[in-house]
Amino acid sequence: DLEAVLGKGIKASLGNNKVYIGNLDLFESLDDNKTEKETEEKVRSLESDGNTTMLIRQNDDYIGIIGLMDTPRKEAKNTLEQVKKLGIKRMIMLTGDNQKVANAVAKEIGLTDAWGSLLPEEKVDAIKKLKEEESKVAMVGDGV
């Protein structure tokens, strides 16, 4: 049994065990076992360093935390600089990554704005809102 929880993680049954892998939101949505304060602090610390985090829980035991850091492609910054030379003044990244990760990536590659922690439908809503506010909107995606 495997269930994907959109924007949060996964739940699975492996033999007699229940396994969960996901962000803090996944575990906050479970009624059966609160995340310990120490675990939450470790997650927040990793996230403040620009990591996307995932907790791993087997049954009632938290058994791990994974921290992943996005590494922009080498050519990303140069490409965006070339786009700016064309007269594009505002470039926004819409991402499901947490806001601190989004900010770190945006700063590294020279984006004007970063909107993080967005679910897919929230990205669609953001594009619609931008179309209402701006005269022209273009979008590039990595899986849209």
C-alpha positions in Angstrom: 0.0 0.0 0.0 1.4 3.4 -1.0 -0.4 6.7 -0.8 1.0 10.0 -2.1 -0.2 13.0 0.0 0.1 16.0 -2.4 2.6 18.5 -1.2 3.4 16.6 1.9 4.9 13.2 1.3 3.9 9.5 1.3 2.3 6.9 3.5 3.0 3.2 3.0 2.3 -0.1 4.6 5.3 -2.5 4.5 4.3 -5.9 6.1 3.1 -5.0 9.6 4.7 -1.6 9.5 3.4 1.8 8.6 6.0 4.1 7.1 5.7 7.8 6.5 8.2 10.0 4.6 7.4 13.7 4.2 7.6 17.3 5.4 6.4 18.5 8.8 2.9 19.2 7.3 2.5 15.5 6.7 3.2 14.7 10.3 1.0 17.5 11.6 -1.9 16.1 9.6 -1.6 12.7 11.4 -3.6 12.5 14.6 -1.7 9.6 16.2 1.7 10.9 17.2 2.9 14.5 17.6 6.4 15.4 16.3 8.8 16.0 19.2 10.0 19.5 19.7 13.6 18.5 19.3 12.8 16.9 15.9 11.0 20.0 14.8 14.0 22.1 15.9 16.4 20.0 13.8 14.1 20.3 10.8 13.9 24.1 11.2 17.7 24.3 11.5 18.2 22.4 8.3 15.6 24.5 6.5 17.2 27.7 7.7 20.4 26.6 6.0 18.5 26.2 2.7 17.6 22.5 2.9 14.4 20.9 1.9 13.6 18.4 4.7 11.8 15.1 4.9 11.1 13.2 8.1 11.0 9.4 8.1 8.8 7.6 10.6 8.2 3.9 11.1 5.1 3.1 13.1 5.4 5.5 16.1 9.2 6.1 15.9 10.9 8.9 14.0 13.9 7.2 12.5 15.5 9.9 10.3 15.6 13.3 8.8 16.8 13.9 5.3 18.0 17.4 4.2 18.4 18.1 0.5 19.7 21.2 -1.0 18.9 22.4 -4.5 21.8 23.2 -6.7 21.0 25.5 -9.6 22.4 24.6 -12.9 25.7 26.4 -13.6 24.2 28.3 -16.6 21.1 29.5 -14.7 22.6 32.8 -13.4 24.1 33.7 -16.8 20.9 32.8 -18.6 18.8 35.1 -16.3 21.3 37.9 -16.8 20.8 37.6 -20.5 17.0 37.7 -20.1 17.4 40.9 -18.0 19.3 42.5 -20.9 16.2 41.9 -23.0 14.3 44.2 -20.7 12.6 41.7 -18.4 12.5 43.5 -15.0 10.7 41.0 -12.8 11.4 37.3 -12.6 9.6 35.2 -10.0 10.2 31.6 -9.0 7.1 29.6 -7.9 8.1 26.5 -6.0 6.9 23.8 -3.7 10.2 24.1 -1.8 10.0 25.9 1.5 10.4 29.7 1.5 13.9 29.7 2.9 15.1 27.3 0.2 13.4 29.4 -2.5 15.0 32.6 -1.2 18.5 31.0 -1.2 18.1 29.7 -4.8 16.6 33.1 -6.0 19.5 35.0 -4.4 22.1 32.7 -5.9 20.8 33.0 -9.5 19.5 36.5 -9.5 15.7 36.3 -9.4 13.7 39.3 -8.2 11.2 37.2 -6.2 10.7 33.7 -4.9 7.3 32.3 -3.8 7.8 29.1 -1.8 5.8 26.4 -0.2 3.2 26.4 -3.1 1.1 23.4 -4.1 0.6 22.9 -7.8 -2.9 24.5 -7.8 -1.5 27.5 -5.8 1.1 28.0 -8.6 -1.7 28.1 -11.1 -3.5 30.7 -9.0 -0.3 32.7 -8.7 0.0 32.8 -12.5 -3.6 33.9 -12.9 -3.1 36.7 -10.3 0.1 37.8 -12.1 -1.8 38.0 -15.4 -4.3 40.3 -13.8 -1.6 42.6 -12.3 1.0 42.6 -15.1 0.7 43.6 -18.8 2.6 40.5 -19.9 3.4 37.2 -18.2 5.5 34.3 -19.5 6.1 31.0 -17.7 8.8 28.4 -17.9 8.4 25.2 -15.9 10.3 22.0 -15.1 7.3 19.7 -15.1 4.2 21.8 -15.8 
